[in-house]
Amino acid sequence: MAKMKVQQNLPKIRFDILKRSKIWCAISLLIIIPGIFCMFTRGFNFGIDFTGGTIVEMHFAKEVTLTEVRDVLKNYELDNAVIQLSGDASNVESSQDVMIRTMDLEESQRKEIMASLKDDIGDYSVLREEKVGATIGGELITDAVMATVISWILIILYVSYRFEWRFGVSAILTLIYDVLIVLTAFSVLQKQVDSSFVAAILTIIGYSINDTIVIFDRIRENQRLHFRKGGDLNELANRSIYQTLTRSLYTVFTVLFTTFALYFFGGDTTKDFAFALLIGFFSGSYSSIFVASPLWVMLRKKFPPKHA
């Protein structure tokens, strides 16, 4: 009777998230399916970390800024090139020594760019010029994918031990959803995929799984304290989501404020990294609330525990 009284005193849920799970599923599929199609047809804009490229070090007759060099490269659709200022100049915003790392260039294109730099910025001397291989080779990509898959398997095993296997499978499917969303955005917009993109993906995975586990932990607590055999799983999941919703929103807004600052004020070299984080954090917050719990409820109904 005491347990029934506690359950009755719990606040009533006005907006039923689980009841609209088909809507959330449809929204997800409307993004993922065209995204996968775009990945196979349009592919990705791989950066020089994957494809290799050209490094040129120059010493200008006068101090130049990053903006001046990048404006010249934009005319050749090379505005994503890595540009670094070096030398003994105390002013970090300008220097006479500049290193440019860009995609592999044909000889004629390289000469045209070098001529434009001289005409638009000023005279210079070339200190070094060489072609470099991809720092992230095919073998390293395979190893990274294998490491990610192994980590997901370990997450399933650990969550299954601490909770139940349905929580583990739901969490991994949610992570895959988040990764696909970011891949879709970069494929559609042809944002550059480089080593910083890999770092962003790993950061998003860590953020998303943390937010999802918080909700799952609350589901487990409510299931033990207020719900028994034959209880309404939708009500259980809804109540758990709302009890952790404030914490989830505070966390995502705090992270997004920082990431927006990085995107708008961090410079051109960090924009794609920050953009991946923005997409991933939005997706991770959405999936933790609207995807993970409905997946768990679906698995729980389809594969009920033997003691239920």
Backbone torsions as a table, in degrees:
resi	resn	phi	psi	omega
1	MET	NA	-39.1	179.8
2	ALA	-62.9	-41.0	-179.0
3	LYS	-67.4	-38.4	178.2
4	MET	-65.1	-36.7	-179.4
5	LYS	-67.2	-40.8	177.6
6	VAL	-61.2	-43.2	-179.0
7	GLN	-64.9	-36.9	-179.2
8	GLN	-70.4	-29.6	-178.6
9	ASN	-79.7	-7.8	178.5
10	LEU	-67.4	144.4	-177.6
11	PRO	-63.2	145.3	-179.9
12	LYS	-76.3	137.5	-179.9
13	ILE	-86.1	120.2	-177.8
14	ARG	-84.0	-45.3	-178.9
15	PHE	-101.7	111.6	-175.1
16	ASP	-84.8	100.6	-179.1
17	ILE	-68.0	-44.1	-176.9
18	LEU	-68.0	-31.6	179.3
19	LYS	-64.2	-27.7	-179.8
20	ARG	-101.2	25.2	-177.0
21	SER	-61.9	-30.1	177.6
22	LYS	-66.6	-33.3	177.7
23	ILE	-66.9	-45.0	179.5
24	TRP	-64.0	-36.8	178.1
25	CYS	-65.4	-41.7	179.9
26	ALA	-65.0	-41.7	178.0
27	ILE	-60.6	-43.8	-179.9
28	SER	-62.9	-44.6	-179.0
29	LEU	-67.4	-34.9	178.7
30	LEU	-64.7	-21.9	177.2
31	ILE	-92.8	-44.6	-171.8
32	ILE	-72.5	-45.1	-175.6
33	ILE	-62.4	-50.3	174.4
34	PRO	-62.2	-32.5	179.2
35	GLY	-63.8	-44.3	178.2
36	ILE	-64.1	-40.4	177.3
37	PHE	-60.5	-42.2	179.5
38	CYS	-65.8	-37.6	179.3
39	MET	-61.7	-40.0	-177.9
40	PHE	-78.6	-29.9	-176.4
41	THR	-93.4	-44.5	-177.1
42	ARG	-95.2	-28.8	179.1
43	GLY	75.2	-156.7	-176.6
44	PHE	-126.7	156.3	175.6
45	ASN	-93.2	86.3	-176.2
46	PHE	-73.8	136.2	179.0
47	GLY	-81.7	-177.3	-175.3
48	ILE	-69.9	-18.0	175.2
49	ASP	-64.1	-28.3	179.8
50	PHE	-97.1	-33.5	-172.0
51	THR	-104.8	-10.7	-172.0
52	GLY	84.8	176.6	-178.9
53	GLY	-179.2	-158.7	-176.4
54	THR	-123.6	136.0	175.7
55	ILE	-114.4	129.8	177.3
56	VAL	-130.5	125.5	174.0
57	GLU	-109.9	130.8	-175.7
58	MET	-131.2	150.9	173.9
59	HIS	-118.4	111.3	-178.0
60	PHE	-84.7	156.2	179.2
61	ALA	-70.3	-23.3	177.3
62	LYS	-133.3	166.0	178.3
63	GLU	-70.8	138.4	-179.5
64	VAL	-125.5	162.7	179.7
65	THR	-110.6	164.3	177.1
66	LEU	-60.9	-38.8	-178.0
67	THR	-62.8	-41.0	-179.9
68	GLU	-62.5	-44.8	-179.2
69	VAL	-67.8	-43.2	-177.5
70	ARG	-67.7	-33.4	177.9
71	ASP	-62.6	-36.6	177.5
72	VAL	-68.3	-43.1	-177.5
73	LEU	-68.9	-26.9	178.4
74	LYS	-61.6	-30.7	178.9
75	ASN	-63.9	-18.5	-179.7
76	TYR	-114.0	19.2	179.8
77	GLU	57.2	38.8	179.5
78	LEU	-119.7	29.3	-176.6
79	ASP	-70.5	-10.6	176.7
80	ASN	-91.9	5.8	178.6
81	ALA	-64.0	150.1	177.4
82	VAL	-83.8	121.5	-178.7
83	ILE	-121.5	127.1	-179.3
84	GLN	-128.3	135.5	174.4
85	LEU	-95.4	140.9	-179.0
86	SER	-143.1	-168.1	179.8
87	GLY	100.1	-165.4	-174.9
88	ASP	-98.9	8.2	-177.3
89	ALA	-66.4	134.6	-179.8
90	SER	-78.0	-23.1	179.1
91	ASN	-85.5	110.0	-175.3
92	VAL	-71.4	-13.2	-178.6
93	GLU	-83.1	-13.0	-179.9
94	SER	-150.0	155.2	-179.8
95	SER	-164.4	161.2	175.1
96	GLN	-85.7	-23.7	-178.4
97	ASP	-100.0	125.2	-176.5
98	VAL	-131.7	135.3	172.8
99	MET	-115.4	128.6	179.7
100	ILE	-116.9	127.1	174.1
101	ARG	-121.3	118.3	-175.4
102	THR	-138.5	-179.5	179.5
103	MET	-62.8	162.7	-179.3
104	ASP	-62.2	125.0	-174.7
105	LEU	-109.7	143.7	170.7
106	GLU	-70.5	156.0	-176.0
107	GLU	-59.4	-42.3	-179.4
108	SER	-65.7	-40.4	179.1
109	GLN	-67.1	-39.8	179.3
110	ARG	-61.3	-44.7	179.7
111	LYS	-63.5	-38.1	-180.0
112	GLU	-65.9	-41.2	178.9
113	ILE	-66.4	-43.4	-179.7
114	MET	-62.1	-38.3	178.0
115	ALA	-66.5	-38.5	178.6
116	SER	-66.4	-38.1	177.2
117	LEU	-61.1	-40.7	-179.2
118	LYS	-69.8	-41.4	-177.3
119	ASP	-70.6	-40.8	-172.9
120	ASP	-88.9	-27.5	-175.2
121	ILE	-112.2	-48.7	-179.3
122	GLY	149.7	175.5	-177.3
123	ASP	-68.7	152.5	-179.6
124	TYR	-156.1	167.0	171.6
125	SER	-123.3	143.6	-177.9
126	VAL	-86.7	122.0	178.7
127	LEU	-89.6	-35.5	-179.2
128	ARG	-157.1	143.6	177.3
129	GLU	-150.0	120.7	-177.9
130	GLU	-157.3	159.2	175.3
131	LYS	-97.5	141.9	-178.3
132	VAL	-124.3	150.6	177.4
133	GLY	-82.1	172.6	179.3
134	ALA	-69.6	130.2	177.8
135	THR	-76.7	-22.1	176.3
136	ILE	-113.6	92.7	-177.5
137	GLY	-80.5	177.2	-179.6
138	GLY	-61.4	-38.8	-179.7
139	GLU	-65.7	-39.6	179.8
140	LEU	-67.4	-37.6	177.1
141	ILE	-62.8	-43.7	177.9
142	THR	-60.7	-42.6	178.5
143	ASP	-63.2	-39.5	179.6
144	ALA	-64.9	-42.5	178.5
145	VAL	-64.0	-43.0	179.4
146	MET	-62.7	-41.3	179.0
147	ALA	-63.1	-39.4	178.8
148	THR	-65.2	-44.2	179.3
149	VAL	-62.9	-43.2	178.7
150	ILE	-62.4	-41.0	178.8
151	SER	-63.2	-37.9	178.2
152	TRP	-65.4	-39.8	177.6
153	ILE	-62.4	-42.9	179.0
154	LEU	-64.8	-36.6	176.7
155	ILE	-62.5	-44.3	178.3
156	ILE	-59.1	-45.4	-178.6
157	LEU	-64.2	-44.1	-177.7
158	TYR	-67.9	-46.3	180.0
159	VAL	-64.9	-35.7	177.6
160	SER	-63.9	-37.0	178.9
161	TYR	-70.8	-43.9	-177.1
162	ARG	-79.4	-32.6	-177.7
163	PHE	-120.0	-97.9	172.8
164	GLU	-159.3	163.0	-171.6
165	TRP	-64.2	-26.7	-179.8
166	ARG	-65.6	-36.0	174.8
167	PHE	-63.3	-43.5	-179.1
168	GLY	-62.8	-46.7	-179.5
169	VAL	-64.7	-41.8	179.0
170	SER	-62.6	-40.5	179.6
171	ALA	-63.7	-42.5	-179.0
172	ILE	-68.9	-41.4	177.3
173	LEU	-61.3	-35.4	177.0
174	THR	-66.7	-40.7	177.4
175	LEU	-63.4	-42.5	177.8
176	ILE	-61.0	-39.9	177.0
177	TYR	-59.6	-46.0	-179.2
178	ASP	-62.4	-43.2	179.4
179	VAL	-63.1	-41.8	179.9
180	LEU	-63.8	-35.9	178.9
181	ILE	-63.4	-45.4	-180.0
182	VAL	-66.4	-42.3	177.6
183	LEU	-61.6	-39.3	178.1
184	THR	-61.7	-46.0	-179.4
185	ALA	-61.0	-42.5	-177.9
186	PHE	-73.4	-29.6	177.6
187	SER	-74.3	-43.8	-178.7
188	VAL	-66.2	-45.6	-176.6
189	LEU	-87.3	-6.2	-179.1
190	GLN	55.9	39.3	171.9
191	LYS	-69.1	151.1	-176.0
192	GLN	-73.1	132.5	177.7
193	VAL	-103.1	114.7	-179.3
194	ASP	-139.9	-163.9	-176.8
195	SER	-63.6	-33.0	178.8
196	SER	-67.4	-28.9	176.8
197	PHE	-65.0	-41.8	177.4
198	VAL	-60.9	-43.0	177.7
199	ALA	-61.7	-39.4	179.2
200	ALA	-64.1	-42.3	179.5
201	ILE	-60.4	-45.0	179.9
202	LEU	-64.3	-37.7	177.5
203	THR	-64.6	-42.8	179.9
204	ILE	-63.5	-41.1	179.3
205	ILE	-61.0	-44.5	179.3
206	GLY	-63.5	-40.3	179.3
207	TYR	-66.5	-47.1	-174.0
208	SER	-65.4	-44.1	-177.7
209	ILE	-65.8	-33.4	179.0
210	ASN	-65.0	-46.1	-179.6
211	ASP	-65.2	-38.3	-179.5
212	THR	-67.2	-42.3	-178.0
213	ILE	-65.0	-33.3	178.1
214	VAL	-60.0	-44.1	179.1
215	ILE	-67.5	-42.8	179.6
216	PHE	-62.7	-37.6	178.8
217	ASP	-64.1	-38.7	177.8
218	ARG	-68.5	-36.4	175.7
219	ILE	-60.1	-44.2	-179.7
220	ARG	-63.1	-42.8	179.7
221	GLU	-63.6	-46.1	-180.0
222	ASN	-64.9	-35.9	179.6
223	GLN	-63.9	-36.4	-179.1
224	ARG	-78.6	-35.1	-172.7
225	LEU	-91.1	-38.7	-169.4
226	HIS	-119.8	-17.7	-175.1
227	PHE	-121.1	143.9	179.2
228	ARG	-125.9	-170.3	-179.4
229	LYS	-54.8	135.8	179.3
230	GLY	81.1	6.0	178.7
231	GLY	-70.4	163.3	-179.5
232	ASP	-78.1	112.5	-178.4
233	LEU	-67.0	-36.4	178.5
234	ASN	-62.6	-43.5	178.7
235	GLU	-64.7	-40.4	178.7
236	LEU	-60.6	-48.0	-178.9
237	ALA	-67.7	-42.4	178.7
238	ASN	-58.8	-47.2	-177.3
239	ARG	-63.7	-39.9	-179.4
240	SER	-67.2	-39.7	178.2
241	ILE	-62.4	-46.5	-177.9
242	TYR	-67.5	-31.9	178.9
243	GLN	-69.7	-25.2	179.5
244	THR	-106.7	2.2	-173.3
245	LEU	-64.5	-42.9	-179.4
246	THR	-60.7	-45.2	178.4
247	ARG	-61.3	-43.5	-179.1
248	SER	-63.0	-44.3	-178.8
249	LEU	-67.5	-41.5	177.6
250	TYR	-59.9	-42.1	-178.8
251	THR	-65.2	-48.0	-175.8
252	VAL	-67.8	-38.3	179.2
253	PHE	-66.9	-39.0	177.8
254	THR	-61.7	-45.3	-179.6
255	VAL	-67.5	-40.0	-178.4
256	LEU	-66.8	-37.3	177.4
257	PHE	-58.4	-44.9	179.3
258	THR	-65.8	-41.7	-177.4
259	THR	-70.0	-37.6	175.5
260	PHE	-61.5	-41.1	177.9
261	ALA	-62.2	-41.0	177.8
262	LEU	-64.5	-38.7	-177.8
263	TYR	-69.1	-43.6	-174.3
264	PHE	-85.3	-26.9	-174.7
265	PHE	-120.4	0.0	-175.2
266	GLY	-84.3	-6.8	-179.7
267	GLY	96.5	166.3	-175.4
268	ASP	-65.1	-34.7	-175.2
269	THR	-70.2	-19.1	-179.6
270	THR	-107.1	0.4	-175.2
271	LYS	-64.1	-46.4	-178.6
272	ASP	-65.8	-37.7	176.7
273	PHE	-61.9	-48.5	-180.0
274	ALA	-65.5	-36.8	178.5
275	PHE	-62.3	-42.9	177.6
276	ALA	-61.1	-40.8	178.3
277	LEU	-64.5	-42.0	179.8
278	LEU	-60.3	-48.9	179.3
279	ILE	-62.1	-44.8	-177.2
280	GLY	-66.6	-39.5	180.0
281	PHE	-69.5	-40.1	174.6
282	PHE	-60.2	-48.6	-179.1
283	SER	-63.9	-41.5	-179.5
284	GLY	-63.5	-39.7	178.0
285	SER	-66.7	-43.5	179.3
286	TYR	-63.6	-46.7	-175.2
287	SER	-68.3	-35.0	179.3
288	SER	-63.1	-34.6	-177.1
289	ILE	-89.6	-46.0	-169.5
290	PHE	-104.1	-9.3	-176.7
291	VAL	-116.3	-49.6	-172.2
292	ALA	-61.8	-51.1	-177.1
293	SER	-66.1	-44.3	174.4
294	PRO	-58.7	-35.3	176.5
295	LEU	-63.6	-42.7	179.6
296	TRP	-63.5	-43.8	179.4
297	VAL	-61.0	-42.3	179.5
298	MET	-61.6	-45.9	179.4
299	LEU	-66.0	-38.0	-179.4
300	ARG	-64.7	-38.8	179.4
301	LYS	-73.8	-36.7	-178.3
302	LYS	-76.6	-35.1	-179.7
303	PHE	-125.9	71.3	-178.4
304	PRO	-65.6	147.6	177.5
305	PRO	-64.4	153.1	-175.1
306	LYS	-65.3	-29.9	-178.8
307	HIS	-82.0	-7.2	-179.0
308	ALA	-72.9	NA	NA
